[in-house]
Amino acid sequence: MFPLGSVLFPGVPIQLRVFEPRYLTLLGRLLDEDEPGFEFGVVLIERGSEAGGGDQRASVGTMARLVTAAAGADDLFIVGVGTRRFTVERWVGEDPYPRAELSILPDLEWSEKLEPLRDQAEAAVRRLVARAAGSQVDADIELSEDPVAAVWQLAALAPLGEYDRYNLLRSTTMGGLLRQIIDLTLEAEELWSAESGD
């Protein structure tokens, strides 16, 4: 398990610089496995820091499939991609690295009836990304042709705080996820407008 200061969504890439000995051990064991496509869990740290342990962790996270790993002098640079969401049933130890028992959550199901909501969510996210000061995200980024993957990409693109992103990750229906993306994005846009005087 990788507790991090950020939320990972299904279908979204993650880049990490790994330097703590416990996580280097974890990745070493993953890389030693014969099976390709190995995964590790990513959970949001609700309180505390990424380095050193002693943190308070969220109960819902996302599995990440390791895509590439490159060794540095004292660290490892990895790229993964989110796959399935899970609930942590219990933490089972920290030595030599954090481990937990998990229950995999069901995938959110797409319905063509949700297309208007998806269009509304995409318009709101792209509008806010284009306006947000200092945004590092390209507002014209192309979304996946797979509608479920595209909605998770919208959740990742929306310039929201990690607590809001975590609430999106916990969604139980696709319609609920889309409505939350729209509501949170519109709230963030109103706040941004008020702060910038627009």
Contacts in CASP RR format, 6 or more apart in sequence:
PFRMAT RR
TARGET T0000
AUTHOR 0000-0000-0000
METHOD contacts of the structure
MODEL  1
MFPLGSVLFPGVPIQLRVFEPRYLTLLGRLLDEDEPGFEFGVVLIERGSE
AGGGDQRASVGTMARLVTAAAGADDLFIVGVGTRRFTVERWVGEDPYPRA
ELSILPDLEWSEKLEPLRDQAEAAVRRLVARAAGSQVDADIELSEDPVAA
VWQLAALAPLGEYDRYNLLRSTTMGGLLRQIIDLTLEAEELWSAESGD
1 40 0 8 1.000
1 41 0 8 1.000
1 42 0 8 1.000
1 43 0 8 1.000
1 97 0 8 1.000
1 98 0 8 1.000
1 99 0 8 1.000
1 100 0 8 1.000
2 16 0 8 1.000
2 23 0 8 1.000
2 26 0 8 1.000
2 40 0 8 1.000
2 41 0 8 1.000
2 42 0 8 1.000
2 43 0 8 1.000
2 64 0 8 1.000
2 98 0 8 1.000
3 42 0 8 1.000
3 43 0 8 1.000
3 44 0 8 1.000
3 45 0 8 1.000
3 50 0 8 1.000
3 53 0 8 1.000
3 55 0 8 1.000
3 57 0 8 1.000
3 98 0 8 1.000
4 16 0 8 1.000
4 42 0 8 1.000
4 43 0 8 1.000
4 44 0 8 1.000
4 45 0 8 1.000
4 50 0 8 1.000
5 44 0 8 1.000
5 45 0 8 1.000
5 50 0 8 1.000
5 162 0 8 1.000
6 44 0 8 1.000
6 162 0 8 1.000
6 165 0 8 1.000
7 44 0 8 1.000
7 61 0 8 1.000
7 62 0 8 1.000
7 162 0 8 1.000
7 165 0 8 1.000
7 166 0 8 1.000
7 168 0 8 1.000
7 169 0 8 1.000
8 14 0 8 1.000
8 42 0 8 1.000
8 61 0 8 1.000
8 62 0 8 1.000
8 64 0 8 1.000
8 82 0 8 1.000
9 62 0 8 1.000
9 82 0 8 1.000
9 152 0 8 1.000
9 153 0 8 1.000
9 155 0 8 1.000
9 156 0 8 1.000
9 165 0 8 1.000
9 168 0 8 1.000
9 169 0 8 1.000
10 62 0 8 1.000
10 82 0 8 1.000
10 83 0 8 1.000
10 84 0 8 1.000
10 85 0 8 1.000
10 107 0 8 1.000
10 148 0 8 1.000
10 149 0 8 1.000
10 152 0 8 1.000
11 81 0 8 1.000
11 82 0 8 1.000
11 83 0 8 1.000
11 144 0 8 1.000
11 149 0 8 1.000
11 152 0 8 1.000
11 153 0 8 1.000
12 81 0 8 1.000
12 82 0 8 1.000
12 152 0 8 1.000
12 153 0 8 1.000
12 156 0 8 1.000
13 67 0 8 1.000
13 79 0 8 1.000
13 80 0 8 1.000
13 81 0 8 1.000
13 82 0 8 1.000
14 42 0 8 1.000
14 64 0 8 1.000
14 79 0 8 1.000
14 80 0 8 1.000
14 81 0 8 1.000
14 82 0 8 1.000
15 77 0 8 1.000
15 78 0 8 1.000
15 79 0 8 1.000
15 80 0 8 1.000
16 77 0 8 1.000
16 78 0 8 1.000
16 79 0 8 1.000
16 80 0 8 1.000
17 75 0 8 1.000
17 76 0 8 1.000
17 77 0 8 1.000
18 24 0 8 1.000
18 27 0 8 1.000
18 75 0 8 1.000
18 76 0 8 1.000
18 77 0 8 1.000
18 78 0 8 1.000
19 74 0 8 1.000
19 75 0 8 1.000
19 76 0 8 1.000
20 51 0 8 1.000
20 52 0 8 1.000
22 94 0 8 1.000
22 96 0 8 1.000
22 97 0 8 1.000
22 98 0 8 1.000
23 97 0 8 1.000
24 75 0 8 1.000
24 76 0 8 1.000
25 96 0 8 1.000
25 97 0 8 1.000
26 40 0 8 1.000
26 96 0 8 1.000
26 97 0 8 1.000
27 40 0 8 1.000
27 66 0 8 1.000
27 69 0 8 1.000
27 76 0 8 1.000
27 78 0 8 1.000
30 38 0 8 1.000
30 40 0 8 1.000
30 66 0 8 1.000
31 38 0 8 1.000
31 66 0 8 1.000
31 69 0 8 1.000
37 65 0 8 1.000
37 66 0 8 1.000
38 65 0 8 1.000
38 66 0 8 1.000
39 63 0 8 1.000
39 64 0 8 1.000
39 65 0 8 1.000
39 66 0 8 1.000
39 83 0 8 1.000
40 63 0 8 1.000
40 64 0 8 1.000
40 66 0 8 1.000
41 61 0 8 1.000
41 62 0 8 1.000
41 63 0 8 1.000
41 64 0 8 1.000
41 86 0 8 1.000
41 102 0 8 1.000
42 61 0 8 1.000
42 62 0 8 1.000
42 63 0 8 1.000
42 64 0 8 1.000
42 82 0 8 1.000
43 57 0 8 1.000
43 58 0 8 1.000
43 59 0 8 1.000
43 60 0 8 1.000
43 61 0 8 1.000
43 88 0 8 1.000
44 57 0 8 1.000
44 58 0 8 1.000
44 61 0 8 1.000
44 162 0 8 1.000
44 166 0 8 1.000
45 55 0 8 1.000
45 56 0 8 1.000
45 57 0 8 1.000
45 58 0 8 1.000
46 55 0 8 1.000
46 56 0 8 1.000
46 57 0 8 1.000
46 58 0 8 1.000
47 55 0 8 1.000
47 56 0 8 1.000
48 54 0 8 1.000
48 55 0 8 1.000
48 56 0 8 1.000
49 55 0 8 1.000
53 94 0 8 1.000
57 88 0 8 1.000
57 91 0 8 1.000
58 166 0 8 1.000
59 87 0 8 1.000
59 88 0 8 1.000
60 85 0 8 1.000
60 86 0 8 1.000
60 87 0 8 1.000
60 88 0 8 1.000
60 105 0 8 1.000
60 166 0 8 1.000
60 169 0 8 1.000
60 170 0 8 1.000
61 85 0 8 1.000
61 86 0 8 1.000
61 87 0 8 1.000
61 88 0 8 1.000
61 169 0 8 1.000
62 82 0 8 1.000
62 83 0 8 1.000
62 84 0 8 1.000
62 85 0 8 1.000
62 86 0 8 1.000
62 169 0 8 1.000
63 82 0 8 1.000
63 83 0 8 1.000
63 84 0 8 1.000
63 85 0 8 1.000
63 86 0 8 1.000
63 104 0 8 1.000
64 80 0 8 1.000
64 81 0 8 1.000
64 82 0 8 1.000
64 83 0 8 1.000
65 80 0 8 1.000
65 81 0 8 1.000
65 82 0 8 1.000
65 83 0 8 1.000
66 78 0 8 1.000
66 79 0 8 1.000
66 80 0 8 1.000
67 78 0 8 1.000
67 79 0 8 1.000
67 80 0 8 1.000
67 81 0 8 1.000
68 78 0 8 1.000
68 79 0 8 1.000
68 80 0 8 1.000
69 76 0 8 1.000
69 77 0 8 1.000
69 78 0 8 1.000
69 79 0 8 1.000
70 76 0 8 1.000
70 77 0 8 1.000
70 78 0 8 1.000
71 77 0 8 1.000
84 104 0 8 1.000
84 105 0 8 1.000
84 107 0 8 1.000
85 104 0 8 1.000
85 105 0 8 1.000
85 169 0 8 1.000
86 102 0 8 1.000
86 103 0 8 1.000
86 104 0 8 1.000
86 105 0 8 1.000
87 102 0 8 1.000
87 103 0 8 1.000
87 105 0 8 1.000
88 100 0 8 1.000
88 101 0 8 1.000
88 102 0 8 1.000
89 100 0 8 1.000
89 101 0 8 1.000
89 102 0 8 1.000
89 103 0 8 1.000
90 100 0 8 1.000
90 101 0 8 1.000
91 98 0 8 1.000
91 99 0 8 1.000
91 100 0 8 1.000
92 99 0 8 1.000
92 100 0 8 1.000
92 101 0 8 1.000
93 99 0 8 1.000
107 148 0 8 1.000
108 148 0 8 1.000
108 151 0 8 1.000
108 171 0 8 1.000
108 172 0 8 1.000
108 173 0 8 1.000
108 174 0 8 1.000
108 177 0 8 1.000
109 148 0 8 1.000
109 173 0 8 1.000
109 174 0 8 1.000
110 147 0 8 1.000
110 148 0 8 1.000
110 151 0 8 1.000
110 174 0 8 1.000
111 174 0 8 1.000
114 147 0 8 1.000
114 174 0 8 1.000
114 175 0 8 1.000
114 178 0 8 1.000
115 147 0 8 1.000
117 175 0 8 1.000
117 178 0 8 1.000
117 179 0 8 1.000
117 182 0 8 1.000
118 147 0 8 1.000
118 150 0 8 1.000
118 151 0 8 1.000
118 154 0 8 1.000
118 178 0 8 1.000
120 178 0 8 1.000
120 182 0 8 1.000
121 151 0 8 1.000
121 154 0 8 1.000
121 178 0 8 1.000
121 181 0 8 1.000
121 182 0 8 1.000
121 185 0 8 1.000
122 143 0 8 1.000
122 150 0 8 1.000
122 154 0 8 1.000
124 181 0 8 1.000
124 182 0 8 1.000
124 185 0 8 1.000
124 186 0 8 1.000
124 189 0 8 1.000
125 154 0 8 1.000
125 157 0 8 1.000
125 158 0 8 1.000
125 181 0 8 1.000
125 185 0 8 1.000
126 139 0 8 1.000
126 140 0 8 1.000
126 157 0 8 1.000
127 189 0 8 1.000
128 158 0 8 1.000
128 159 0 8 1.000
128 185 0 8 1.000
128 188 0 8 1.000
128 189 0 8 1.000
128 192 0 8 1.000
129 135 0 8 1.000
129 137 0 8 1.000
129 138 0 8 1.000
129 139 0 8 1.000
129 157 0 8 1.000
129 158 0 8 1.000
129 159 0 8 1.000
130 139 0 8 1.000
131 189 0 8 1.000
131 192 0 8 1.000
131 198 0 8 1.000
132 159 0 8 1.000
132 192 0 8 1.000
133 192 0 8 1.000
133 196 0 8 1.000
135 159 0 8 1.000
137 157 0 8 1.000
137 159 0 8 1.000
141 153 0 8 1.000
141 157 0 8 1.000
143 149 0 8 1.000
143 150 0 8 1.000
143 153 0 8 1.000
143 154 0 8 1.000
144 150 0 8 1.000
144 153 0 8 1.000
148 174 0 8 1.000
151 174 0 8 1.000
151 177 0 8 1.000
151 178 0 8 1.000
151 181 0 8 1.000
154 181 0 8 1.000
155 165 0 8 1.000
155 168 0 8 1.000
155 169 0 8 1.000
155 177 0 8 1.000
155 181 0 8 1.000
156 165 0 8 1.000
158 165 0 8 1.000
158 181 0 8 1.000
158 184 0 8 1.000
158 185 0 8 1.000
158 188 0 8 1.000
159 188 0 8 1.000
160 168 0 8 1.000
160 184 0 8 1.000
160 185 0 8 1.000
160 188 0 8 1.000
164 184 0 8 1.000
164 188 0 8 1.000
167 180 0 8 1.000
167 184 0 8 1.000
168 177 0 8 1.000
168 180 0 8 1.000
168 181 0 8 1.000
168 184 0 8 1.000
171 177 0 8 1.000
171 180 0 8 1.000
192 198 0 8 1.000
END
